[in-house]
Amino acid sequence: MRIDIKKTKVYPFAELTDDAKQTALEQLADINVDHEWWYDFEDKKEVAKLMGIDIDNIYFSGFSSQGDGACFEGNYAYNKNSVKLVMDYAPLDTELHRIVKALQAVQKTAFYGITASVNQSGHYSHKYCTDISVDMPESIGQEKFTEIEDTVVELLRDYMDWIYKQLQTGYEYLTGEEAIIETIEANDYEFTADGKLY
């Protein structure tokens, strides 16, 4: 019987050559997104609730195919303090401000009686894979109804776009070099001289 013991030199990330570092980064490119990294759906639901949108489910796919996007299922109704609540919650997010102010403005035209239900449909997860049913007081004429309905549908889909952009920004950060290196160093990963994970 023969016992062969091989010794391998291992290095922390900081001690690797530039080429080995690049190999390590490529090998661990998905280290921060190989699990449910989108844990912050609760934040998206909370912001929506401030606007009067009660979200049951959020669906998304991304970030490199033509059909990628985000959508949600839920209900919408007027929230009297929505503009103030959203601006207090996210004072720098001008897109959210635009959406909530526009929802309030369209509600005013229908005496604050607009409601909507949103259901996901089809095989994809983008904003056009939703059925949005809008209801409002009967006193609104048909011509005005159609215009208001189109506006509400567009604004709810704008919020779906906002969700997707937030997810995409988070994904791009987590798959960026800086975040990968932080994870490597926080977990004390070691590598062979050529940059392969030991």
Secondary structure, DSSP 8 states (H G I E B T S, - for coil): ----------EEGGGS-HHHHHHHHHHTTTTTSSS-TTTTHHHHHHHHHHHTEEEEEEEEE-SSSTT-EEEEEEEEE--TTHHHHHHHH-TT-HHHHHHHHHHHHHHHHTTT--EEEEEE-SS--STTSEEEEEE--TTS-HHHHHHHHHHHHHHHHHHHHHHHHHHHHHHHHHTSHHHHHHHHHHTT-EE-TTS-B-
